[in-house]
Amino acid sequence: MADFTTADRAPTAPPAPDRKTREKSRTGSIIYLEDVTVSYDGFKALSHLNFFMDRRELRVVIGPNGAGKTTLLDVISGRAKPENGRVIFGDHTDVLPLRENEVAGLGIGRKFQTPSVFVNLSVWDNVELSLKRPSKGVMAALFERDVADEHARVAATLATVGLEDKAALQAGALSHGEKQWLEIGMVMAQDPELLLVDEPVAGMTDEETARTGELLESIAADRSVLVIEHDMEFVRQIARKVTVLHQGTVLCEGPVEQVKADPRVLEVYLGRRRETADAHG
């Protein structure tokens, strides 16, 4: 099964968690969504979604186009506001009243699908500009900087993403995969507790894809990582737990081989392939 495409049949939504399950999930999780619905012009991008992930967990979310994967990231990062439901970060922080920059300040970092590095600046400068600094005002930030500490943090970040040998290079000269790693480094410079990554290996070579998987696994050693992905080979490489979204809700979740064999996933995937074959037959 190489990829997922859209099927028209609605999934059978899993039962809503009972109170005991909700309390246990929320207290041990890094992010917790309950009964979240997001609609755009009558289309429900998310429909009564229940989702949570643990601290220091690497979770992969897959599903057909239009399943609600990017909307899930939009809600967690504060870009989209649901019409109902709750979104709790950490032990008790409600992110729904917060603006996107305030959500980022809590410790939620997002890497978008298309890299947006400063191509005319050096690799080093890209990371340095992204460093998380205490909010003491503009003048304090200029004159009270711990230059040695910042230097060490930039160097450590570049080592993590494997770009220490290209620190002086202009970012625009990097390959596509290297730009993706640089942007992951720029997000990591903000020191997030939860990293959101949208289709990180799109357009990468096989070697770059493998290195990206190793990078995300290393990051997940001490923080939580949520990855949206279509490439099932990559999913097999990194996934510890996979969540399948379909029509805005969780269809199923579990280890990747278990998910691949789930009849509901096969129905969504194979049902669409039969429709496509019939249309071209």
Buried (B, 14 or more C-beta within 10 A) or exposed (E): EEEBBBBEEEBEBEEEBEEEEBEEBBEEBBBBBBBBBBBEEEEBBBBBBBBBBEBEBBBBBBBBEBBBBBBBBBBBBBBBEBEEBBBBBBEEEEBBEBEBEEBBEBBBBBBBEEBEBBEEBBBBBBBBEBBBEEEEEEEEEEEEEEEEEBEEBBBBBBEBBBBBEBBEBBBEEBEEBBBBBBBBBBBBBBEBBBBBBBBBBBEBEEEBBBBBBEBBBEBBEEBBBBBBBBBBEBBBBBBEBBBBBBBBBBBBBBEBEEBBEBEBBEBBBEBBEEBEEEEEE
